[in-house]
Amino acid sequence: MKKGTLIWIVLAGVLLLVGLTVPISVTSPDNTRVIIDHTYKVYSAPGCYDQAELTNNLEETTFDHAKDLAYVSESSCTDNELLEQKPFLIGIFR
């Protein structure tokens, strides 16, 4: 086997190993839509709005703006919708 071929095989193996073991962080983008309730100072993901117990003092805005206002998540449903995921590097190729 040629030396160059062996180097490519080893390099491919190392890259595969790194791809299977190195986690990457994926969070909701700052421009993700959320609904904020100014009365309770909470935010809700749109998918959780129907079950959220919010007032009528609402505004649709971005996740970044809700964080800037120091509003908190209204429920575990919203937390799950905006969950930070840590898939492995190989997962981005699926």
N, C-alpha and C positions, 0 to 999 in steps of 0.2 A: 504494500500500500504506500502511496506517495505521502510524503511529509505534509503537504498542503491539504490533502484530503483528511488526514488524521486531525489536523488543527481545526478544520471546519466541523468535523464530527464532535470533537470535544467542546468547541464553542457552542454548537447547537444544544448539546447536553446541558451545559452550564446555563444557557438562556432558558431552557425548559425548566430546569430546577428552580431558577430565580422566579420565573413566572408562576410556578405552583406554590411558592412559599412566601413571597413578599406581598403583604396586604397593602392595599391603597385605600385612601379615604374618599368617599363620595358623599357629599352633603347636598341638601336641597339648594339650588341656586338662590342667590339673594333676590332675584326678580320673580320668585315663585309667588303666585297669588295667594293671599290670605284675607280673611275677613276679621277686622278688629272691632271689638266692642269697647267704646270709650268709657262706658259706665263701670264695667267690671275690670277694665284694663287687661283684657285677654285677647288672644287671637285664635282663630279657628281655620283649619284647612277647609276648602270648599266641599270636599267629600264628607266632612263631619258636621256641616252646618245644620242639616235637618235634625240631628239629635242633640245639638248643642243648646243649652239654655241661655240664650243671649237676650239682651234688651233690644230696643229699636234704635239705639244710638250707635249705628254701625257704619263702617266704611270699608270699601274694598281697596286694598293696598298691596304692597309687596312685603315679603318676609323680612327683608332688610329694614324697611321702615318700622315694622312692628318691633324688631329687636332694638332699633334706635330709641323707640319710645319706652323701652324696658317692659313691654307687655309680656305676659307669660302665656303658655299654652293652656287652653281651656279644658283639655282632656287627654287621656291616653290615646284616643283616636287620632287627634291632631299630632301628637308625638310620633305615632307610627307612620302617619302620612308623610311627615317631614323627617323621618328617621335617617340618621347618619349610617350609611352602610360601609362596611370595610371588606369588599370582595378582594379576592386575590388578583394579581396582575393579569393572569391568564383569562380571567372573566371578562375583560374588556373586548376580547376577540370573539365573543359569542354573538 
